[in-house]
Amino acid sequence: MKPVWIIDDDRSIRWVFEKALTRENIAFKLFASSMEALQALAASTPQVVVSDIRMPGGSGLELLQKLKEKYPNLPVIIMTAYSDLESAVAAFQGGAFEYLPKPFDVDQAVDLIRRAMEESLRQSDVVEAAQETPEILGQAQSMQEVFRAIGRLTQSHATVLINGESGTGKELVARALHRHSPRAPKPFIAINTAAIPKDLLESELFGHERGAFTGAQAMRRGRFEQAEGGTLFLDEIGDMPPDLQTRLLRVLSDGQFYRVGGHQPLKTNVRIIAATHQDLESRVKQGLFREDLFHRLNVIRLRLPALRERREDIPLLAKHFLPKSARELGVETKKLSEAAMKYLSSLDFPGNVRQLENLCHWLTVMAPGMNVDVKDLPPELRDEALVPPTESWVNALEREVETLLKRGDSAIIDGLSGQFERALITRALAHTGGRRIEASILLGMGRNTLTRKIQELGLEKNDQPD
């Protein structure tokens, strides 16, 4: 049997593979550069190639391209210490058999090599080695699975359903799926179905004809038409009203729709990527979401982990967001002390990556020195604010709910939620002197969301907009 070729400029990596493959009785050859491997091709060919992605004198992706041109069915495993989406996508688009992030488990690597030796996958000729800043970062295993999924979906038009808590990066993943797909030259159109009033959502999605309703003085193209040939991202799909769920199902089934007030069917060719923080299976059981629509959307499911599930990525993300905020503000980049980094890595971050990004922006603006320590973090994140809450306010809430239930009130959750939001926003604005940007950062919500809630709750007179 032909040998496995290991190509890595790191001597210790070659040593690890030498010991592991010898133990497994797998024939192998070791190379310190892609140039050495290419020269060796004149005399022999490998069974499997395992190559580092970044090496002096020629990258693993360049080697992958040359190998695929001559041996399109040769399985190539790409290794990298740069565990980011761009590396994974570039590897898969170049036709890699698998993507192995460093540091790796030796037994897992050997199993992967055995699998590559047994299988021959169809490979692509196209290599797109992106050199841009990674759009999504993550070294955790759960994020590597997301990267792999995006890589495997690069040539697919399949509908994708993204599940994840608020702030986990669902739209970033949707944009990555579009950017690395055959539809990339066409538009990517996003719409948050929960942020648009029910009466306007139908027109936003499907457009309207002139005179379709009061105020419709001209024909308007909806998001489906705007996204023609490209990708339509439907965020918070779980909150879509039932009647629009029916219309969306018809579009997915028939490939055509009508503008509001229109009588001429319009054909559509868009890829749907939907996202939600909700458990759609539960909403189907509760009768709040159509089961047939759920199955139409649930072709490929991607779950984005919460930040607390991948704490090892918090330092990586913080080191990315602090320079980003500094560039945006035109100031010098601040650095987190080891103690501050360790402390942040222990937090739950209910707002996930968005909350961490907002925190880094806050630190860039508000932290007094260039080196940020625990004492420089926002007060609500420091120890005194992280003491586990007593049950007093919870008990008071339970008593209030019990009183309302006994009284026969309805829509209890709406009323209490409004009071809860009012208290949070009022105190945050008081703390920041009415400055909305700072308040939105402290609350872990977007500026536009805060402005909308201020208007809905009638708090306009209590703050001073930035």
N, C-alpha and C positions, 0 to 999 in steps of 0.2 A: 504493500500500500504506500502511496505517496506520502511524504512527510507533511506535518503542519509547520508553516513558517511563522515565526514570532519576530516581529519587527518593532523595536523600541530602542531609543537612544539611552534609556535608563538601564544601567547594568543590573541594578537590583531587581527590576521587573523581569529581565531576561533570566536571571538566576532563579527567581521564583517559578517561572514556567519550566525551566530546565529540570528542577527537582520534581515538580508536580507531574510533568509529562513522562519523565523517566519512571516514576513510581507507577504510572498508569500504563506503561508499556506502549506509549504512543510515540511514533517516530517524529522527529522534529528537526528543524534547522533554526539557528538564531542569527539575526541580522541587527546591526546597530543603526542602520539608516535605510531609507527607501531606495537610495541609489544602489547600495549593495544588493538588495533584493532584486531590483530590475536587471542588474548585471547577471545575477544568478539565473534569471529566466531563460537565458540563452542556452543553458545546459540542462535545466530540469524545470518541472512545474510542481506546485504544491497541491495538496489535497484541500487544505484550508489555510487562509491567511488571517493572522491576528496582528493588527497594526495600530500603533499609537497614532493619534490624529495630528499632533503638532511635533515636528522634529526638524532639526537643522538640515538644510539641503533638500527639502522636499516634504510636504505634508502627507499625512495618511490619506487625505481626501484626493490629493493629486495621484497618489499611488493607486487608490481605489479606481479612479477614472481610467488609468492606463491598463490596469488589470481587467477591467470590465470590457474595454475595447478589444482585448485579445482573447479573454476567457470569460464570456458573459455568464456562464453558469458556475463560476468559482465562488464559493461562499467566503465572504470577507467580513471579519468581525472588527469593528472600529473601537479602540479604547481611547478614553480621554479623561484627564483630570479636570477639564472645564465642563462641569455638569450643567449645561444650559440647553435651552430649547434649540438654539441655532445649530449647535453641534449635532444634536439628535436628528433634526430635520435634514441637515446637509448630508449626514451619513445615510439615512434611509433614501433620500432622493438620489444619491449616487449609486444606490443598489446594494447597500450593505445588508448582510444577513442579519446582523444584530449589532447593538450598541452597548458597550460595556463601560460604565463609569468607574473611575478610580476613586478611592481604593475599592477593590473588589474582593469577594470571597473566593478563595482559590478553588474550592470544590465546585462552586457555581460556575466559575470560568471553565473548568474542565468539562463539566456537564454540557456547557454551551458548545464547546469545541466538539464533543462527541455528537451532539445534535447536528452541528454543521457538517460533520463528516458523513452523517447518515442521510441528510436531505440535500436536495438541489433545488433552490428556489429560483423562480423567474426574476431576473434582474433588469433594472432600468439602465439606459445609457446616459441618462441625464445627471450631471453633477452640478449642484448649485451651492458652492461653498460660501455661505454668507459670512461677511466680515463685520457686520454691524453689531452694535451693542445688543446683547440678548434682550428680547422683549419680555421674556419670562425667566425668572431665576429659580433654582431649586436643586439642592443636592440630595434631599431626602428621597428615600426609595419611592414614596407615594408620588412625588413629582416626577421622578424618572419614568414611572408608569404612564403618567400623562404625556410626557415628551414622546415616549415610544408610540403611544396611540396617535398623536398628531403626526408623527413621522409616517406611520403606516397608512394614514388617511390622506396623504398628499396627492394621490392620484384618484381619489374617490369623490363622487358627487353625493354620497349618502347623507341623509338627514341625521343630525347629531343633536342629542339632548344633553345639556350640561347641568349637573347638579352641584350646588355648593352654597355655603353661607354667604351672606352679604360681605363684600370686600375681599373675596378669595381670588378674584380675577377672571370671572366668567367671560366678560367681554374681551379681555386680552386673549383668552384661549380661542374665542370665536374669530377674532381678527387674525390670529395665527393660522387657524384652519383655512381661512379664506386666502391669506397671503401666500400660503404654500400649496395652493390647490390650482387646478387648471383654470379656475375662474378668476384668478388673481388680477388679470388686466381689466376686469369688469368691476362695477361698483360693489362696495360693502356698505349696506344700509342697516342701521341699528334703530330699534324703537323699543322703549320701555313701556310695555302694555299696562303697567300699574301706575305710571305717572301721568297718563292722559285720561281726561274724563271720558266716561263711557260714551257720551253722546258724540264726542269728536273722534273716538278711536276708529270707528268704521271708516270715516272719511280719510283719516290719516293712513290707514292700511290700503284702502282700495281706491281712494280718490273720489271726486264727485263731478257731476256735470253742472254746467251753468244752470242756475235756477232750481237746483235739487232741494234746497232749503233756504230759509231766510238768511241773507248775507252771502249766498253762493253766487257772486256776481261774475265769476269766470270759471271755466273748467279747470280742475286741479288734478294733477297726477299723484297717485298715492305711492306708498313705499314699495308695493309690489312692482309698479312700473319703473320706479326710480332704480330698483335693484335688478332690472332685467339683464339676464345673462350672468349675474353675479350672485351675491349672497345676501339674504335677508336674515338679520339677527333679531329674534323676538325675545327680549329679556322679560323676566318675571311672567312667563307664560301661564303660570298657575293662577294668576289673578285675572285672566281674560274673562270677560262676561260670557255667559252661556250662549247667547245668540251669535256672538262673534266666533265662538268656538265652532259653531255649526258652519258658518261661512268659511272659516279657515279650513275645516275638514273638506268642504267641497272643492276648494282651490287645490288642496293636496291630492284629492282624488281625481279631479277632472282636468287639472292644469289650466283652468280658465276662471275668470271672475267678471263681475259687473261693477262699474263705478256706481256710487250712490246716485240714484236718479237716472241711471243709464239703462239702455235696452240692448246694447250691442256687446256680446261677450268678447272679452279680451284674453288672448292666450298669454301664459306666463311661463318663463323658464328661469326659475330662481332656485338656489339651494337654501333650504331652511335650516338654520341653527337656532335652537330654542334653549332657554336657560331658566332656571328657577331655584329658589332656596327652599321650596316646599317639597313635601313628600307627595308626589303626584298620585302614587298608588292609593294613599290614604284619602286624597281628595276625590279620587274616582269612587272609592267605597262610600264616601259621604254624599255622593251625587253632585259634587261641586265641579267635577271635570269629566268631560266625555271620555268614556273608555276607548271608543274607536279612534278618537283624536290622539289619545295617549299612545296607542299602539302605532299610529302613523308617525308620531314624533320620536318614539323610543326605538329607533332603528339601531343607532350606535349611542351608547350611554357613556359619558365621561363624568366621573365624580372628582371634584376638586377638594383636596383636604383642607380643613381649617388650619390656621397658622399654629394653633396649640398642638396639632397633630404632627407638626414638623418643626419643632422648636430649633432643631439644628440649623434651620435656614434663616433664623432671625438675624444672626450676625451678618450673614451674606447679604440679606436684603437691606439691613441698616447701612452697611458699607456702600451699597448702591444708591440708596435714597439720599443720604447726606450730601454727597457730591452733586447729585442731581438738583437738590434744593439750592445748593450754593451757586451752581451755574445759573439757575433761573433768577436768583436774586443778585447775581453779580458780586458775591462776597467770597471770602476764603472758607474752605471746607472745615467744619468742626469735626472733632474726633471723640468717640465714646471711650471712656476709660474701661479697663478690663472689668472693674466692678460693675459699672453701669451696663456693659454688654451682658454680663452674667445675670444681672438683675432683670433686664428686659427679656432675656431668654426664659425667665421663670414665669412671666406674665401670660395670661390666657388670651389677651387681645381679642375680645368679642367682635371687634370691627375688622379683624384679620389684617391682610396686607395693606388695605386702604388705611386702617387706623395707624399702622406702623409708619406708613408714608407720611400721613398727616403729622404724626409725632416728630418725625425727622424734620419736617418743614417748621414745626413749632420750635424745635431746638435751634435750628438755623437762625430763626428770628429772635428768640427769647433768651436762650442760654447766655449767661454773662461772659463766659470765657471760651477759648478755642478748644479746650479739653473739657468734655462734658462728663461730670460725675453723677452719682445717684442723687445727690442733693440738688442738682440742676434740673432734674426731671420735673414735669408738671406736678403740682401738689397732689392731685387725685391719683397719681401713679406711685407716689412714695409710700413708705411703710405705714404711716399713720392713716392713710386713706384705704389701705388694703387689709386692715383688720377685718376678719370675717364679720359680716353684719349680724346684729342681734335679731331675734325674731319679732321685736316689738312692732316694727312697721309692717311686717308680714302679717302678724296677728291682727293689727288694726285693719289691714286690707281685707283679710278674711271676714272680720266682723262686719265691715261695710258691705261686702258682697252678700253675706247672709241676710243683712237688713234689707238690701234691695230685692233679693229673691223672695223674701217673705212678704214684701210690699207688693210683689207682682210686677216689678219694673221689667222692661224689655230693653234690648240693645245695651246690656250692661257693659260689655267689653268696650264698646265704642265710647261710652261716657267716661269710663275710668281711664281708658287709654288717652283720651283728650286731656284729662286732668293731669295724668302722669307726664305727658309731653309738655304741657303748659308749665308745670313745675320745673322740669329739666331746663327748658329753654329760657324761662324767666331768670332762674338762678345763674345760668351760664352767661346771659347777657349782662346781668348785674355784675358778675365777676369780671367781665371784660370791658365794662363801661360802655356797653352797647355795640362793641365792635364785632360784627357778624363773622368775619373771617376767623378771628381767634376763637369765637364761640363754637363755630362749626368744627374747628380742629379739636377743641376740647371735648365736644360731644361725639366726635367720630362720625360725622355726617358731612355730605357735600354742601357747599355754600348755597347752591340752588335749592337743595332740599330744605335747608334751614329757612331760606327766604319764603318758600312756599308754605311751610308750616307756620311761620310767623303771620302770614296773611290769613291762613285758614283759622288760626286761633285768635285772631284779632289783637295781636300783640304789637302792631305797627307803632303805636304811640309810646311804647315802653322802651324802644331801643333807638340807637343812632346808627343807621346804615353806613357801612364803610364807603 
